Amino acid sequence: MSPHSTVDMEHSAVTNGTHDGDAVPQLVNGLANGASNGTATRQFPKSTYLTPADADSVLDLVCVGFGPASVAIAVALHDELEAGKLARAPKVQFLEKQPEFAWHAGMLLPGAKMQISFIKDLASLRDPRSNFTFINYLHKNNRLIDFINLNTFLPARAEYEDYLRWCARHFDDLVRYQTEVVSVSPVQEEGPAKIFTVTSRNIKTGAITTHRARNVVVAVGGQASIPQSFPAHHPRVIHSSQYAQLVPKILSDQSARYRVAVVGAGQSAAEIFNNVQGLYPNSKTSMIMRSEFMKPSDDSPFVNSIFNPEFIDTIYPKPSAYRANLFADARATNYGVVRLELIEHLFEVMYHQKRTLGPDEKKWPHRIMAGRDITGVEDKGDGLRLKVTPFADSGAVDGPLEEEILDVDLRTAHLDMLKDTWHLLPEVAADESGFPRKDRWLVDAPGKAQQTSARVMRYLME
């Protein structure tokens, strides 16, 4: 699912020009005009409290990934140093695989807005006086009064991405972009592990670099996973996380009669299904899902308390079975669910097709094919042919398609990276979700009574 977002139906189908208010501008070659483009011309003062460390020094912290979680760490360290709460500046290095900061760039769709209050930014709940609040971002960009006049707590998703980018640019000197971490290994010494070796590869040159660090934060988020039934690396099969960048290039003729299938039942699938209809008005689209219906997301106040900062300290000491049950109960907040407004909009689209074209869905240009599984995929060169089988029926429906857009689970990308550290966690075993679990923050090293003094911390921002 796209992160806590909804779609403005009045703007989601617009394909030319820019939008007023807090709607997202038109996508052109995968980029949004306006908020996310103009960063090259703006000046970003660098943090005077966090400065690059010597190349051969032992770092206090290496952060693998430089998304919102790591940016929040950089901001918090800066603020603590500015307030005089830290005796010295820690030696920190951030390693990021992308060529520049980007946050869900593939889903910056027209009309998409945040669905959490802007007050839940990188700093306000910790220190509302921080220079890195969303309010200060608006002030520095001369939009504070205009944003207030919008009378909303929900900025456009593109604007919030620009806010995150604005924060990230203050720490450019501490980030190595186009750098993929290959492994994290403990330095073998007597007693608990105290130092980790972080090995990385420059994606552009292939050069290998190692860093030594006392602490490692892994904040790589999820890794796109394409089902095995689909051909690997097919140019017409894309993951939803690449939608905004790739679709305008692959489907370049907005008047063409494309046939597009969107596989999935979550927010990203629903947003793309809706967006394709607006971008390509002559297209035929299908939303294929195993579930019988789209389910609304739950953002009610009591359920939403799971995202309160103090909830982390409450849940982590609990046994793994307790946590698993709680997370299962809370899945409707963010996974495999769709904002109610978008569900109602898509139902209205289906209703008007039935009213004007009749009850035979095969005659509709846009179909929601619920309760179905894809049991076969045939590569036709310039497209794919899917065999779609209803769960309650042994029959199958074939359909040729130019484009296949997948909204599937994001699997954890940290497992191989951290394989050299698992011996420090002798009781860890993967549960059914694929996540290693441990019932405590710190664990005993093999054969030792004391706890490990160096920690591998995992933050997965999905």
Protein Blocks (a to p, Z undefined) as FASTA:
>chain_A
ZZhiaddfklmmpcghjdehjbdcddeehiaehjlmmmmmpccdddfkbccddfkbccfb
dcehjdfklmmmmmmmmmmmmnopafbdcddddddfbfbdcehkllmcghiacfbdfklm
cklmmommbckbfklmmmmnopmmmmmmnopabdcfklmmmmmmmmmmmmmmmpcghiac
fbdcddddehjdfbdcdddddfknopacddddfbdcddebjaddddfkbcehiakbccfk
lmmmmmmmmmmclkbccddddedjbfklmmmmmmmmmmmmmbccddddfbfbdcdddfbf
klmmmmpmklmmmmmmpcfklmmmmmmmmmmmmgopacfklmmmmmmmmmmmmmmnojal
klpmbdcdehiacfbdcdehjaccdddddfkbcbdcddddfbdcdddddddfklmmmmmm
mmmmmmbccdfkopacdfbfbdcdehiabdcfbdcdddddZZ
